Amino acid sequence: MQAALTLFAEQGYQKTSIARIETEAGLAPRAGAFYRHFDSKQALLVEVAKAYVSETPESFGLDRLADFGDTRAELVAIALEYEEAMIRQKPFARLIEEVRLLDFGADLQAELDTDMMAALAAWLKSKPAARGLPGKRLSALTISVFGSWLFYLSLARQGAAVDRLRDPLLEDWATHWAGILDKSPRR
């Protein structure tokens, strides 16, 4: 998997052959060793993405957010972890973009995002404004809260002149959403 990750990042997924992966992994090319571990190059990519490229609720520390006891602080922790994730994923940006364009790319992205979205929604459920929301409304709230921060990060990633605005934007974002999430909705 390490050899495949390196080759995929350097050459791209489509330009990397199974024989080259075998050679880099110290296996005899075309001797069948690859297929004792993976059904296909696509299956290998899925495992590589899960192990090295995608983020998990555990890597974000979402299970420890309740320890903060403060919605604003929890939001800041999540936002900063997203920022760190983008830094960790930067070496794989070209590979991520290539895979998104493949026939199975959207399905893979959805599979990788499911656990994270479920964990973020579970965290939101603990907030007064989200308690008792039906699934679709909870999903919409999750996307609204974190989509706004991800939009900022995408601008920063593209080199937009937002770096100097980062701290005030983070403060405003966290304060705004904490104020909303900590209020019980009128029913």
Buried (B, 14 or more C-beta within 10 A) or exposed (E): BEBBBBBBBEBBBEEBBBBBBBBBBEBEBEEEEBEEEBEEBBEBBBBBBBEBBBBEBEEBEBEEBEEEEEBBBBBBBBBEBBBEBBEEBEEBEBBBEBBEEBEEBEEBBEBBEEBBBEBBBBBBBEBEBBEEBEEEEBBEBBBEBBEBBBEBBEBBBEEEEBEEBBEEBBEEBBBBBBEBBEEEEEE
